[in-house]
């Protein structure tokens, strides 16, 4: 690399690290915790833990229990079926009057799958893990904060790539440079730790930064993807399919209709029509799909007639839609099971390591320059 170009890359890498290293570390640490969001929430709220694992209840049983517990909440509910026999049923009510004007702040409930007793009753943002999610996704600053997070991901990519360019030893010395050796002495030890942390974590960090930027900047990412491969518009469906007060199709009946479309699918989510009479929405996870919790195979059923209004089959998706479907499961590691989640968690810790070692490295070089200048001044004197 030419000296002038190297100096330019070094300035970019240094200034990004000094200016945004704290933000990189904050997003990394909060993301590491969110990889195990559900598990940590259960540790913080042991009353939601399931003592006796049981089979998942039917959607109708859950919905009837929600109506009995909260008869005044006649809007749509979103019911999440348990991920395992020892996990609770989760439900959210999107528009509670208690949080009107707060943006996204639904009522979040957990139910014991055996007794359907309500084990937690909280509003999004009022408890630790959802507050942490908002910090990670929006810096607690709404859409503006989300944009800042997205562009921070882009700048983290630039920092990583400039660091790679500065480190690159060439093909002949690559094997020797990759040896996991930490030399003695604070200066060499700090340099080796910074370099090896960045190089060994490069793939994970690039994946986290890239997917995070795509997720936080959908208005930027989606048009770029659509220019290469088409993205189908989302289906919401009309309201008023069932007049208020009239009986609607049961959720179990809607499930039986929807399951004909995906006989190999695992039910993950059900959205009820609410007083607006919107379609019943059912999401299924199918083998080969990267994300299990937020599955993408979906069926919309008319709550009045039982007719299928729309179907999304991910096996028929375009390349662009598959690309977008992979972003969230890659970002939290879910696409590769527990090993992927652990790797994503560890990857989120690396920006803090790079911040500390990079700052120490800058201090070492600064001290060396000051010492050199002092010696020159002394020699001239």
Short mmCIF file of the C-alpha atoms (twelve columns), coordinates in Angstrom:
data_MODEL
# 
_entry.id   MODEL 
# 
loop_
_atom_site.group_PDB 
_atom_site.id 
_atom_site.type_symbol 
_atom_site.label_atom_id 
_atom_site.label_alt_id 
_atom_site.label_comp_id 
_atom_site.label_asym_id 
_atom_site.label_seq_id 
_atom_site.Cartn_x 
_atom_site.Cartn_y 
_atom_site.Cartn_z 
_atom_site.pdbx_PDB_model_num 
ATOM 1   C CA . UNK A 1   0.000   0.000   0.000  1 
ATOM 2   C CA . UNK A 2   1.324   3.445   -0.921 1 
ATOM 3   C CA . UNK A 3   2.319   5.605   2.067  1 
ATOM 4   C CA . UNK A 4   -0.163  8.383   1.242  1 
ATOM 5   C CA . UNK A 5   -3.052  5.932   0.948  1 
ATOM 6   C CA . UNK A 6   -2.024  4.200   4.146  1 
ATOM 7   C CA . UNK A 7   -1.989  7.527   6.005  1 
ATOM 8   C CA . UNK A 8   -5.480  8.283   4.699  1 
ATOM 9   C CA . UNK A 9   -6.861  4.897   5.796  1 
ATOM 10  C CA . UNK A 10  -5.156  5.302   9.166  1 
ATOM 11  C CA . UNK A 11  -6.821  8.684   9.738  1 
ATOM 12  C CA . UNK A 12  -10.249 7.300   8.816  1 
ATOM 13  C CA . UNK A 13  -9.786  4.265   11.070 1 
ATOM 14  C CA . UNK A 14  -8.441  6.353   13.963 1 
ATOM 15  C CA . UNK A 15  -11.048 9.109   13.849 1 
ATOM 16  C CA . UNK A 16  -13.960 6.694   13.490 1 
ATOM 17  C CA . UNK A 17  -12.696 4.708   16.448 1 
ATOM 18  C CA . UNK A 18  -12.157 7.747   18.662 1 
ATOM 19  C CA . UNK A 19  -15.413 9.480   17.678 1 
ATOM 20  C CA . UNK A 20  -17.787 6.509   17.495 1 
ATOM 21  C CA . UNK A 21  -16.031 3.731   19.404 1 
ATOM 22  C CA . UNK A 22  -18.218 4.300   22.456 1 
ATOM 23  C CA . UNK A 23  -21.369 4.001   20.346 1 
ATOM 24  C CA . UNK A 24  -20.025 0.880   18.619 1 
ATOM 25  C CA . UNK A 25  -19.398 -0.653  22.051 1 
ATOM 26  C CA . UNK A 26  -22.817 0.363   23.407 1 
ATOM 27  C CA . UNK A 27  -24.645 -1.207  20.469 1 
ATOM 28  C CA . UNK A 28  -22.476 -4.311  20.676 1 
ATOM 29  C CA . UNK A 29  -23.003 -4.854  24.405 1 
ATOM 30  C CA . UNK A 30  -26.754 -4.282  24.227 1 
ATOM 31  C CA . UNK A 31  -26.979 -6.581  21.209 1 
ATOM 32  C CA . UNK A 32  -25.090 -9.331  23.046 1 
ATOM 33  C CA . UNK A 33  -27.656 -9.256  25.837 1 
ATOM 34  C CA . UNK A 34  -30.576 -9.225  23.393 1 
ATOM 35  C CA . UNK A 35  -29.372 -12.434 21.718 1 
ATOM 36  C CA . UNK A 36  -30.690 -14.155 24.854 1 
ATOM 37  C CA . UNK A 37  -33.553 -11.730 25.392 1 
ATOM 38  C CA . UNK A 38  -36.172 -14.296 26.428 1 
ATOM 39  C CA . UNK A 39  -33.848 -16.246 28.715 1 
ATOM 40  C CA . UNK A 40  -32.608 -13.108 30.483 1 
ATOM 41  C CA . UNK A 41  -36.146 -11.801 30.878 1 
ATOM 42  C CA . UNK A 42  -37.123 -15.057 32.590 1 
ATOM 43  C CA . UNK A 43  -34.135 -14.801 34.945 1 
ATOM 44  C CA . UNK A 44  -35.174 -11.264 35.858 1 
ATOM 45  C CA . UNK A 45  -38.828 -12.292 36.213 1 
ATOM 46  C CA . UNK A 46  -38.870 -15.835 37.662 1 
ATOM 47  C CA . UNK A 47  -42.658 -15.783 38.025 1 
ATOM 48  C CA . UNK A 48  -42.877 -16.345 34.254 1 
ATOM 49  C CA . UNK A 49  -40.884 -19.612 34.398 1 
ATOM 50  C CA . UNK A 50  -42.724 -22.844 33.608 1 
ATOM 51  C CA . UNK A 51  -42.336 -25.490 36.314 1 
ATOM 52  C CA . UNK A 52  -44.078 -28.357 34.503 1 
ATOM 53  C CA . UNK A 53  -43.479 -28.526 30.726 1 
ATOM 54  C CA . UNK A 54  -46.702 -29.165 28.805 1 
ATOM 55  C CA . UNK A 55  -47.995 -29.166 25.256 1 
ATOM 56  C CA . UNK A 56  -49.021 -25.813 23.823 1 
ATOM 57  C CA . UNK A 57  -52.683 -24.844 24.328 1 
ATOM 58  C CA . UNK A 58  -54.940 -24.145 21.371 1 
ATOM 59  C CA . UNK A 59  -55.122 -20.570 20.020 1 
ATOM 60  C CA . UNK A 60  -58.837 -20.441 20.888 1 
ATOM 61  C CA . UNK A 61  -58.178 -21.395 24.513 1 
ATOM 62  C CA . UNK A 62  -55.578 -18.659 24.813 1 
ATOM 63  C CA . UNK A 63  -57.795 -16.058 23.151 1 
ATOM 64  C CA . UNK A 64  -60.793 -16.903 25.327 1 
ATOM 65  C CA . UNK A 65  -58.597 -16.530 28.393 1 
ATOM 66  C CA . UNK A 66  -57.345 -13.143 27.176 1 
ATOM 67  C CA . UNK A 67  -60.940 -11.992 26.631 1 
ATOM 68  C CA . UNK A 68  -61.888 -13.149 30.134 1 
ATOM 69  C CA . UNK A 69  -58.909 -11.387 31.703 1 
ATOM 70  C CA . UNK A 70  -59.245 -8.198  29.684 1 
ATOM 71  C CA . UNK A 71  -62.786 -7.858  28.325 1 
ATOM 72  C CA . UNK A 72  -62.316 -4.117  27.765 1 
ATOM 73  C CA . UNK A 73  -59.492 -4.702  25.278 1 
ATOM 74  C CA . UNK A 74  -61.440 -5.459  22.113 1 
ATOM 75  C CA . UNK A 75  -58.733 -4.596  19.595 1 
ATOM 76  C CA . UNK A 76  -56.486 -7.159  17.901 1 
ATOM 77  C CA . UNK A 77  -54.273 -9.450  19.974 1 
ATOM 78  C CA . UNK A 78  -51.110 -11.114 18.736 1 
ATOM 79  C CA . UNK A 79  -50.601 -14.530 20.318 1 
ATOM 80  C CA . UNK A 80  -47.177 -16.189 20.197 1 
ATOM 81  C CA . UNK A 81  -47.150 -19.924 20.725 1 
ATOM 82  C CA . UNK A 82  -44.451 -21.312 23.060 1 
ATOM 83  C CA . UNK A 83  -41.058 -22.033 21.523 1 
ATOM 84  C CA . UNK A 84  -40.690 -25.125 23.743 1 
ATOM 85  C CA . UNK A 85  -42.779 -27.081 26.306 1 
ATOM 86  C CA . UNK A 86  -41.079 -25.156 29.111 1 
ATOM 87  C CA . UNK A 87  -41.768 -21.720 27.632 1 
ATOM 88  C CA . UNK A 88  -44.807 -19.495 28.359 1 
ATOM 89  C CA . UNK A 89  -47.449 -18.345 25.931 1 
ATOM 90  C CA . UNK A 90  -46.813 -14.695 25.053 1 
ATOM 91  C CA . UNK A 91  -49.403 -12.188 23.882 1 
ATOM 92  C CA . UNK A 92  -49.355 -8.529  23.023 1 
ATOM 93  C CA . UNK A 93  -52.137 -5.976  22.701 1 
ATOM 94  C CA . UNK A 94  -50.965 -3.328  20.276 1 
ATOM 95  C CA . UNK A 95  -52.938 -0.217  21.217 1 
ATOM 96  C CA . UNK A 96  -53.437 0.005   24.991 1 
ATOM 97  C CA . UNK A 97  -54.807 3.396   26.060 1 
ATOM 98  C CA . UNK A 98  -52.310 3.462   28.934 1 
ATOM 99  C CA . UNK A 99  -49.420 4.090   26.502 1 
ATOM 100 C CA . UNK A 100 -51.181 6.249   23.909 1 
ATOM 101 C CA . UNK A 101 -48.750 8.685   22.332 1 
ATOM 102 C CA . UNK A 102 -45.647 6.659   23.198 1 
ATOM 103 C CA . UNK A 103 -45.139 5.105   19.800 1 
ATOM 104 C CA . UNK A 104 -44.553 1.370   19.932 1 
ATOM 105 C CA . UNK A 105 -45.560 0.388   23.483 1 
ATOM 106 C CA . UNK A 106 -47.960 -2.595  23.454 1 
ATOM 107 C CA . UNK A 107 -49.227 -4.449  26.498 1 
ATOM 108 C CA . UNK A 108 -47.092 -7.579  26.919 1 
ATOM 109 C CA . UNK A 109 -48.489 -10.627 28.739 1 
ATOM 110 C CA . UNK A 110 -47.221 -14.101 29.537 1 
ATOM 111 C CA . UNK A 111 -49.523 -17.010 30.361 1 
ATOM 112 C CA . UNK A 112 -48.799 -20.367 31.914 1 
ATOM 113 C CA . UNK A 113 -49.511 -22.845 29.082 1 
ATOM 114 C CA . UNK A 114 -51.092 -25.359 31.445 1 
ATOM 115 C CA . UNK A 115 -53.370 -23.173 33.587 1 
ATOM 116 C CA . UNK A 116 -53.433 -20.088 31.321 1 
ATOM 117 C CA . UNK A 117 -52.872 -18.003 34.440 1 
ATOM 118 C CA . UNK A 118 -51.424 -14.571 33.718 1 
ATOM 119 C CA . UNK A 119 -47.830 -14.587 34.965 1 
ATOM 120 C CA . UNK A 120 -46.743 -11.118 33.844 1 
ATOM 121 C CA . UNK A 121 -48.532 -7.925  32.801 1 
ATOM 122 C CA . UNK A 122 -46.181 -5.218  31.485 1 
ATOM 123 C CA . UNK A 123 -45.947 -2.482  28.894 1 
ATOM 124 C CA . UNK A 124 -43.178 -2.445  26.311 1 
ATOM 125 C CA . UNK A 125 -40.357 -0.159  27.364 1 
ATOM 126 C CA . UNK A 126 -41.251 -0.296  31.066 1 
ATOM 127 C CA . UNK A 127 -39.133 -3.345  31.873 1 
ATOM 128 C CA . UNK A 128 -35.469 -4.098  31.458 1 
ATOM 129 C CA . UNK A 129 -35.227 -6.174  28.289 1 
ATOM 130 C CA . UNK A 130 -37.636 -4.100  26.209 1 
ATOM 131 C CA . UNK A 131 -35.927 -0.906  27.405 1 
ATOM 132 C CA . UNK A 132 -32.640 -2.451  26.304 1 
ATOM 133 C CA . UNK A 133 -34.172 -3.365  22.942 1 
ATOM 134 C CA . UNK A 134 -35.266 0.245   22.391 1 
ATOM 135 C CA . UNK A 135 -31.788 1.418   23.382 1 
ATOM 136 C CA . UNK A 136 -30.176 -0.954  20.893 1 
ATOM 137 C CA . UNK A 137 -32.605 -0.278  18.037 1 
ATOM 138 C CA . UNK A 138 -33.389 3.437   18.439 1 
ATOM 139 C CA . UNK A 139 -31.093 4.817   21.181 1 
ATOM 140 C CA . UNK A 140 -34.386 5.677   22.948 1 
ATOM 141 C CA . UNK A 141 -34.885 8.412   20.331 1 
ATOM 142 C CA . UNK A 142 -37.581 6.994   18.026 1 
ATOM 143 C CA . UNK A 143 -37.181 7.065   14.223 1 
ATOM 144 C CA . UNK A 144 -34.304 9.550   14.385 1 
ATOM 145 C CA . UNK A 145 -32.403 7.290   16.752 1 
ATOM 146 C CA . UNK A 146 -33.078 4.297   14.521 1 
ATOM 147 C CA . UNK A 147 -31.510 6.143   11.580 1 
ATOM 148 C CA . UNK A 148 -28.479 6.995   13.716 1 
ATOM 149 C CA . UNK A 149 -28.127 3.312   14.619 1 
ATOM 150 C CA . UNK A 150 -28.364 2.293   10.970 1 
ATOM 151 C CA . UNK A 151 -25.720 4.727   9.755  1 
ATOM 152 C CA . UNK A 152 -23.542 3.795   12.731 1 
ATOM 153 C CA . UNK A 153 -23.626 0.244   11.370 1 
ATOM 154 C CA . UNK A 154 -22.433 1.559   7.999  1 
ATOM 155 C CA . UNK A 155 -19.581 3.478   9.640  1 
ATOM 156 C CA . UNK A 156 -18.632 0.398   11.667 1 
ATOM 157 C CA . UNK A 157 -18.265 -1.450  8.366  1 
ATOM 158 C CA . UNK A 158 -15.967 1.312   7.113  1 
ATOM 159 C CA . UNK A 159 -13.912 1.107   10.306 1 
ATOM 160 C CA . UNK A 160 -13.580 -2.658  10.024 1 
ATOM 161 C CA . UNK A 161 -12.587 -2.581  6.359  1 
ATOM 162 C CA . UNK A 162 -10.017 0.181   6.863  1 
ATOM 163 C CA . UNK A 163 -8.587  -1.809  9.766  1 
ATOM 164 C CA . UNK A 164 -8.350  -4.870  7.531  1 
ATOM 165 C CA . UNK A 165 -6.605  -2.830  4.822  1 
ATOM 166 C CA . UNK A 166 -4.093  -1.429  7.325  1 
ATOM 167 C CA . UNK A 167 -3.345  -4.883  8.746  1 
ATOM 168 C CA . UNK A 168 -3.187  -6.842  5.473  1 
ATOM 169 C CA . UNK A 169 0.293   -8.461  5.394  1 
ATOM 170 C CA . UNK A 170 0.127   -9.883  1.876  1 
ATOM 171 C CA . UNK A 171 -0.385  -13.508 0.782  1 
ATOM 172 C CA . UNK A 172 3.132   -14.653 1.690  1 
ATOM 173 C CA . UNK A 173 2.982   -13.422 5.295  1 
ATOM 174 C CA . UNK A 174 -0.707  -14.121 5.894  1 
ATOM 175 C CA . UNK A 175 -0.276  -17.422 7.732  1 
ATOM 176 C CA . UNK A 176 2.334   -15.986 10.087 1 
ATOM 177 C CA . UNK A 177 0.208   -12.886 10.750 1 
ATOM 178 C CA . UNK A 178 -2.794  -15.023 11.688 1 
ATOM 179 C CA . UNK A 179 -0.962  -16.917 14.417 1 
ATOM 180 C CA . UNK A 180 -2.761  -16.303 17.731 1 
ATOM 181 C CA . UNK A 181 0.313   -15.045 19.573 1 
ATOM 182 C CA . UNK A 182 0.265   -12.215 22.110 1 
ATOM 183 C CA . UNK A 183 3.745   -10.810 22.526 1 
ATOM 184 C CA . UNK A 184 5.137   -9.573  25.828 1 
ATOM 185 C CA . UNK A 185 5.248   -5.902  26.771 1 
ATOM 186 C CA . UNK A 186 2.245   -3.565  27.072 1 
ATOM 187 C CA . UNK A 187 2.698   -1.935  23.656 1 
ATOM 188 C CA . UNK A 188 3.071   -5.152  21.665 1 
ATOM 189 C CA . UNK A 189 0.456   -6.995  23.760 1 
ATOM 190 C CA . UNK A 190 -2.109  -4.224  23.186 1 
ATOM 191 C CA . UNK A 191 -1.374  -4.100  19.457 1 
ATOM 192 C CA . UNK A 192 -1.654  -7.884  19.079 1 
ATOM 193 C CA . UNK A 193 -4.886  -8.017  21.065 1 
ATOM 194 C CA . UNK A 194 -6.417  -5.232  18.943 1 
ATOM 195 C CA . UNK A 195 -5.360  -6.792  15.661 1 
ATOM 196 C CA . UNK A 196 -6.257  -10.383 16.487 1 
ATOM 197 C CA . UNK A 197 -9.591  -9.371  18.032 1 
ATOM 198 C CA . UNK A 198 -10.486 -7.501  14.868 1 
ATOM 199 C CA . UNK A 199 -9.227  -10.088 12.397 1 
ATOM 200 C CA . UNK A 200 -10.605 -13.189 14.123 1 
ATOM 201 C CA . UNK A 201 -13.914 -11.436 14.734 1 
ATOM 202 C CA . UNK A 202 -14.051 -9.818  11.296 1 
ATOM 203 C CA . UNK A 203 -16.631 -12.106 9.698  1 
ATOM 204 C CA . UNK A 204 -19.004 -11.932 12.664 1 
ATOM 205 C CA . UNK A 205 -18.576 -8.174  13.110 1 
ATOM 206 C CA . UNK A 206 -19.143 -7.475  9.411  1 
ATOM 207 C CA . UNK A 207 -22.278 -9.637  9.473  1 
ATOM 208 C CA . UNK A 208 -23.612 -7.887  12.596 1 
ATOM 209 C CA . UNK A 209 -22.874 -4.397  11.269 1 
ATOM 210 C CA . UNK A 210 -24.306 -5.098  7.810  1 
ATOM 211 C CA . UNK A 211 -27.504 -6.801  8.974  1 
ATOM 212 C CA . UNK A 212 -28.003 -4.165  11.676 1 
ATOM 213 C CA . UNK A 213 -27.743 -1.387  9.100  1 
ATOM 214 C CA . UNK A 214 -30.241 -3.117  6.801  1 
ATOM 215 C CA . UNK A 215 -32.732 -3.682  9.632  1 
ATOM 216 C CA . UNK A 216 -32.456 -0.113  10.935 1 
ATOM 217 C CA . UNK A 217 -32.590 1.542   7.493  1 
ATOM 218 C CA . UNK A 218 -35.425 -0.247  5.655  1 
ATOM 219 C CA . UNK A 219 -36.284 2.842   3.597  1 
ATOM 220 C CA . UNK A 220 -32.739 2.797   2.240  1 
ATOM 221 C CA . UNK A 221 -32.150 -0.948  2.032  1 
ATOM 222 C CA . UNK A 222 -35.422 -2.114  0.480  1 
ATOM 223 C CA . UNK A 223 -35.238 0.091   -2.652 1 
ATOM 224 C CA . UNK A 224 -31.639 -1.010  -3.203 1 
ATOM 225 C CA . UNK A 225 -32.608 -4.681  -2.914 1 
ATOM 226 C CA . UNK A 226 -35.716 -4.170  -5.077 1 
ATOM 227 C CA . UNK A 227 -33.544 -2.686  -7.830 1 
ATOM 228 C CA . UNK A 228 -31.839 -6.088  -8.094 1 
ATOM 229 C CA . UNK A 229 -34.690 -8.467  -7.216 1 
ATOM 230 C CA . UNK A 230 -38.389 -7.622  -6.720 1 
ATOM 231 C CA . UNK A 231 -39.889 -7.333  -3.234 1 
ATOM 232 C CA . UNK A 232 -43.593 -8.107  -2.906 1 
ATOM 233 C CA . UNK A 233 -45.619 -5.530  -0.945 1 
ATOM 234 C CA . UNK A 234 -46.893 -6.717  2.410  1 
ATOM 235 C CA . UNK A 235 -50.545 -7.761  2.667  1 
ATOM 236 C CA . UNK A 236 -52.587 -6.156  5.412  1 
ATOM 237 C CA . UNK A 237 -56.135 -6.812  4.246  1 
ATOM 238 C CA . UNK A 238 -59.267 -4.743  4.621  1 
ATOM 239 C CA . UNK A 239 -61.080 -3.954  7.840  1 
ATOM 240 C CA . UNK A 240 -64.796 -4.502  8.386  1 
ATOM 241 C CA . UNK A 241 -64.840 -8.134  7.269  1 
ATOM 242 C CA . UNK A 242 -66.999 -8.838  10.315 1 
ATOM 243 C CA . UNK A 243 -69.320 -6.201  11.752 1 
ATOM 244 C CA . UNK A 244 -68.740 -5.281  15.377 1 
ATOM 245 C CA . UNK A 245 -70.755 -7.559  17.661 1 
ATOM 246 C CA . UNK A 246 -71.191 -10.316 15.082 1 
ATOM 247 C CA . UNK A 247 -69.580 -13.727 15.710 1 
ATOM 248 C CA . UNK A 248 -66.381 -14.413 13.824 1 
ATOM 249 C CA . UNK A 249 -64.585 -17.577 12.848 1 
ATOM 250 C CA . UNK A 250 -62.842 -19.276 15.761 1 
ATOM 251 C CA . UNK A 251 -59.067 -19.217 15.768 1 
ATOM 252 C CA . UNK A 252 -58.937 -23.009 15.808 1 
ATOM 253 C CA . UNK A 253 -61.143 -23.148 12.726 1 
ATOM 254 C CA . UNK A 254 -58.948 -20.551 11.012 1 
ATOM 255 C CA . UNK A 255 -55.893 -22.631 11.949 1 
ATOM 256 C CA . UNK A 256 -57.423 -25.751 10.382 1 
ATOM 257 C CA . UNK A 257 -58.043 -23.808 7.158  1 
ATOM 258 C CA . UNK A 258 -54.571 -22.250 7.113  1 
ATOM 259 C CA . UNK A 259 -52.808 -25.511 7.910  1 
ATOM 260 C CA . UNK A 260 -53.967 -26.936 4.584  1 
ATOM 261 C CA . UNK A 261 -51.547 -24.475 2.975  1 
ATOM 262 C CA . UNK A 262 -48.603 -25.497 5.174  1 
ATOM 263 C CA . UNK A 263 -49.170 -29.046 6.495  1 
ATOM 264 C CA . UNK A 264 -45.475 -29.224 7.448  1 
ATOM 265 C CA . UNK A 265 -45.553 -25.889 9.272  1 
ATOM 266 C CA . UNK A 266 -45.288 -25.142 13.009 1 
ATOM 267 C CA . UNK A 267 -47.739 -22.476 14.164 1 
ATOM 268 C CA . UNK A 268 -45.845 -19.516 15.616 1 
ATOM 269 C CA . UNK A 269 -48.156 -16.480 15.700 1 
ATOM 270 C CA . UNK A 270 -51.880 -15.741 15.466 1 
ATOM 271 C CA . UNK A 271 -53.328 -12.242 15.103 1 
ATOM 272 C CA . UNK A 272 -56.998 -11.813 15.974 1 
ATOM 273 C CA . UNK A 273 -59.402 -9.613  13.963 1 
ATOM 274 C CA . UNK A 274 -60.373 -7.281  16.813 1 
ATOM 275 C CA . UNK A 275 -63.341 -4.955  16.636 1 
ATOM 276 C CA . UNK A 276 -62.060 -3.654  13.278 1 
ATOM 277 C CA . UNK A 277 -62.852 -7.027  11.731 1 
ATOM 278 C CA . UNK A 278 -59.458 -7.482  10.070 1 
ATOM 279 C CA . UNK A 279 -58.251 -10.809 8.648  1 
ATOM 280 C CA . UNK A 280 -57.049 -13.515 11.005 1 
ATOM 281 C CA . UNK A 281 -53.322 -13.785 10.370 1 
ATOM 282 C CA . UNK A 282 -51.422 -17.018 11.074 1 
ATOM 283 C CA . UNK A 283 -47.656 -17.476 10.754 1 
ATOM 284 C CA . UNK A 284 -45.924 -20.829 10.330 1 
ATOM 285 C CA . UNK A 285 -42.307 -21.899 10.573 1 
ATOM 286 C CA . UNK A 286 -41.283 -24.461 7.989  1 
ATOM 287 C CA . UNK A 287 -38.146 -26.618 7.661  1 
ATOM 288 C CA . UNK A 288 -35.303 -24.675 6.095  1 
ATOM 289 C CA . UNK A 289 -36.575 -21.271 7.163  1 
ATOM 290 C CA . UNK A 290 -33.755 -19.294 8.890  1 
ATOM 291 C CA . UNK A 291 -35.850 -17.681 11.627 1 
ATOM 292 C CA . UNK A 292 -38.141 -19.776 13.810 1 
ATOM 293 C CA . UNK A 293 -39.612 -17.245 16.204 1 
ATOM 294 C CA . UNK A 294 -40.427 -14.624 13.558 1 
ATOM 295 C CA . UNK A 295 -41.482 -17.023 10.829 1 
ATOM 296 C CA . UNK A 296 -42.431 -15.633 7.409  1 
ATOM 297 C CA . UNK A 297 -44.868 -18.187 5.971  1 
ATOM 298 C CA . UNK A 298 -48.247 -16.557 6.478  1 
ATOM 299 C CA . UNK A 299 -51.939 -17.090 5.755  1 
ATOM 300 C CA . UNK A 300 -54.683 -14.468 6.024  1 
ATOM 301 C CA . UNK A 301 -58.195 -15.845 6.619  1 
ATOM 302 C CA . UNK A 302 -61.494 -13.957 6.328  1 
ATOM 303 C CA . UNK A 303 -62.974 -14.052 9.865  1 
ATOM 304 C CA . UNK A 304 -66.514 -13.987 8.471  1 
ATOM 305 C CA . UNK A 305 -66.471 -16.518 5.644  1 
ATOM 306 C CA . UNK A 306 -63.315 -18.533 6.336  1 
ATOM 307 C CA . UNK A 307 -62.023 -17.784 2.839  1 
ATOM 308 C CA . UNK A 308 -58.262 -17.512 2.355  1 
ATOM 309 C CA . UNK A 309 -57.498 -13.909 1.406  1 
ATOM 310 C CA . UNK A 310 -53.745 -14.213 0.828  1 
ATOM 311 C CA . UNK A 311 -50.836 -16.586 1.336  1 
ATOM 312 C CA . UNK A 312 -47.139 -15.922 1.636  1 
ATOM 313 C CA . UNK A 313 -45.078 -19.003 0.866  1 
ATOM 314 C CA . UNK A 314 -41.379 -18.288 1.413  1 
ATOM 315 C CA . UNK A 315 -40.439 -21.116 -0.938 1 
ATOM 316 C CA . UNK A 316 -41.918 -19.024 -3.722 1 
ATOM 317 C CA . UNK A 317 -40.081 -15.861 -2.657 1 
ATOM 318 C CA . UNK A 318 -37.767 -13.905 -4.919 1 
ATOM 319 C CA . UNK A 319 -34.047 -13.740 -4.177 1 
ATOM 320 C CA . UNK A 320 -34.560 -10.258 -2.752 1 
ATOM 321 C CA . UNK A 321 -37.241 -11.441 -0.347 1 
ATOM 322 C CA . UNK A 322 -35.057 -14.334 0.791  1 
ATOM 323 C CA . UNK A 323 -32.213 -11.893 1.344  1 
ATOM 324 C CA . UNK A 324 -34.399 -9.697  3.557  1 
ATOM 325 C CA . UNK A 325 -35.753 -12.730 5.443  1 
ATOM 326 C CA . UNK A 326 -32.209 -13.684 6.451  1 
ATOM 327 C CA . UNK A 327 -31.318 -10.303 7.961  1 
ATOM 328 C CA . UNK A 328 -32.887 -10.713 11.413 1 
ATOM 329 C CA . UNK A 329 -31.929 -14.403 11.947 1 
ATOM 330 C CA . UNK A 330 -28.360 -13.554 10.930 1 
ATOM 331 C CA . UNK A 331 -28.237 -10.507 13.173 1 
ATOM 332 C CA . UNK A 332 -29.165 -12.414 16.322 1 
ATOM 333 C CA . UNK A 333 -27.489 -15.675 15.264 1 
ATOM 334 C CA . UNK A 334 -30.751 -17.643 15.290 1 
ATOM 335 C CA . UNK A 335 -30.158 -18.860 11.729 1 
ATOM 336 C CA . UNK A 336 -27.418 -21.195 13.015 1 
ATOM 337 C CA . UNK A 337 -29.046 -22.397 16.216 1 
ATOM 338 C CA . UNK A 338 -27.484 -22.106 19.649 1 
ATOM 339 C CA . UNK A 339 -23.957 -22.007 18.224 1 
ATOM 340 C CA . UNK A 340 -24.917 -19.047 16.041 1 
ATOM 341 C CA . UNK A 341 -26.483 -17.220 18.957 1 
ATOM 342 C CA . UNK A 342 -23.387 -17.727 21.107 1 
ATOM 343 C CA . UNK A 343 -21.213 -16.475 18.245 1 
ATOM 344 C CA . UNK A 344 -23.413 -13.379 17.825 1 
ATOM 345 C CA . UNK A 345 -23.260 -12.776 21.579 1 
ATOM 346 C CA . UNK A 346 -19.463 -12.982 21.641 1 
ATOM 347 C CA . UNK A 347 -19.267 -10.825 18.518 1 
ATOM 348 C CA . UNK A 348 -21.194 -8.095  20.285 1 
ATOM 349 C CA . UNK A 349 -18.483 -7.937  22.968 1 
ATOM 350 C CA . UNK A 350 -15.676 -7.324  20.459 1 
ATOM 351 C CA . UNK A 351 -16.343 -3.596  19.799 1 
ATOM 352 C CA . UNK A 352 -15.615 -2.900  23.480 1 
ATOM 353 C CA . UNK A 353 -12.357 -4.854  23.242 1 
ATOM 354 C CA . UNK A 354 -11.402 -2.980  20.065 1 
ATOM 355 C CA . UNK A 355 -12.321 0.370   21.656 1 
ATOM 356 C CA . UNK A 356 -10.167 -0.199  24.747 1 
ATOM 357 C CA . UNK A 357 -7.171  -1.653  22.888 1 
ATOM 358 C CA . UNK A 358 -7.450  0.940   20.106 1 
ATOM 359 C CA . UNK A 359 -7.510  3.780   22.629 1 
ATOM 360 C CA . UNK A 360 -4.514  2.318   24.457 1 
ATOM 361 C CA . UNK A 361 -2.711  1.896   21.146 1 
ATOM 362 C CA . UNK A 362 -3.378  5.564   20.311 1 
ATOM 363 C CA . UNK A 363 -2.063  6.601   23.735 1 
ATOM 364 C CA . UNK A 364 1.090   4.523   23.245 1 
ATOM 365 C CA . UNK A 365 1.792   6.084   19.849 1 
ATOM 366 C CA . UNK A 366 1.063   9.561   21.177 1 
ATOM 367 C CA . UNK A 367 3.436   9.044   24.092 1 
ATOM 368 C CA . UNK A 368 6.094   7.743   21.690 1 
ATOM 369 C CA . UNK A 369 5.755   10.829  19.471 1 
ATOM 370 C CA . UNK A 370 6.009   13.130  22.485 1 
ATOM 371 C CA . UNK A 371 9.112   11.289  23.688 1 
ATOM 372 C CA . UNK A 372 10.715  11.552  20.239 1 
ATOM 373 C CA . UNK A 373 9.963   15.275  20.053 1 
ATOM 374 C CA . UNK A 374 11.415  15.808  23.523 1 
ATOM 375 C CA . UNK A 375 14.643  13.988  22.563 1 
ATOM 376 C CA . UNK A 376 14.974  16.043  19.387 1 
ATOM 377 C CA . UNK A 377 14.465  19.238  21.342 1 
ATOM 378 C CA . UNK A 378 17.052  18.137  23.862 1 
ATOM 379 C CA . UNK A 379 19.536  17.288  21.098 1 
ATOM 380 C CA . UNK A 380 19.053  20.695  19.475 1 
ATOM 381 C CA . UNK A 381 19.518  22.412  22.814 1 
# 
